[in-house]
Amino acid sequence: MTIRTGRDAVAAAAGYLRWLGFRDVVQPEERPASGVDLRAPGLVAQVDPSTRPAGLRAVECLWLNGLSASATSVFFSLAGYTPEARTRAAEIGLPLFVLDLTGTPQPVNHAADDLAAGGA
């Protein structure tokens, strides 16, 4: 799926999460204030379609949303991540993926490698 809009990025991430084995992945009609774009039983995911790398605050907010929902948190970004965000994600075990413009997710850290290898 070619990514042209933010909605395309969210749809590509949702398809990938379904492929990994997460069931009932849904996208809210409107993006909630929490920034969580996708939900499924045991899953919260955020997709950042901006042209700036995702920062520390975004990673930590997603992680906290996952903790409060007792769910796995997964982050997708088109522009990558700041060094601080990558370091924090490694500390907390939050999977980070980069979406290329063809919609193909690439693991960025060890937690993402593990998720891609093992699935849901």
N, C-alpha and C positions, 0 to 999 in steps of 0.2 A: 504494500500500500504506500503510494507516494504521499509524503507529508507536505501539504500546502497550507494548512491551517492548524490552529491549536486543537480543534476537534479531531483532525486527522491523527495527530500525535496521541491523543487520548484513545482513539479507536485502535491504533496500532498497539499501544501498551495493553489494552484490554484483550486483544486477540492473542498476544504473547502470553499473558497470564492464564488465559483459557488453555492455551497449548501446554503450559506448564502443569496443568491439572487443577487449577482453581475453578470451582464451579459457581455458577450464578454471579459472574462478575457484572456489576451494573455501574452505570454512570449517572449521577444525579442530573436532573434537568438543568439546574443552575449550579454553578460551582459554589460550594459552601465556604463560609469564612475560614474554616479549618484548612482549606487548601487541598483537601482530599478529593481527588477526582474519580477514583474508582473504589468500589467496595465489593466484598464477597464474604461469605462466611469464613472467618479467620484471616481476613486480608483487608488492609487499607493501602492504597497506592496514590502517589502524587505524580503528576506529569507536568513538567515545566517546559513550555514551548517557547520561552523567551530566548533572546539572542545573548543573554548574559549568563555566565555560569551560576548555578544554584549555590546559595550560600549556607553558612553554618546554621542560621536561624531556621531556614526551611527544613533542613535535615532534622534538627532537633524537634521542631514542631510536629513533623510527620512521625518521628519516633514516639513522642508523647501520645499522639493520637492512637498509635498502635498499642501502646501500653494500656491506655484507658479502655480500649476495646478488646484487650487480650488477643490481639491479632498480629500477624506478620506485617511489617511495613516494608514497602518497596518504592524506590524513587526512580523515575525516568526523567531525563533531561535531554534537550536538543543541543545545548551549548556546553555541557559538562558541568564541573563542580569546582568551587574554589578549593585551594589547598586545605583550608580550615575545615570545610565541609567533608572533604575526603578523609581527613584525619579523624574527625569525630565519628563518621560513619564506620570507619574501621574499628574504633574503640567500642562502639555499641552493637556492631554486627548488623548494620542496616545495609541491605543490598542496593547498590547504585548501578544503574544502567544508562548508557547514552543511546539515544535513537538517532540513526543516520537518516538522511532525507528519503531513503527508500522504505523507512519504517522498521528497519532491522535493529533490534536491541543488541548492544554489545556490553558485556559485563565490565565494570570499572574496578571492582574490588573483589576480595576473596569471598565475601558473603554472597555477592551476585554470582560468582563462579559456582559456588555450592548450590545455590538455588537453581541455576540453569542446568546443572548436572543431575540434581536430585528431584527437581520438580516440587509440587505442592506437598 
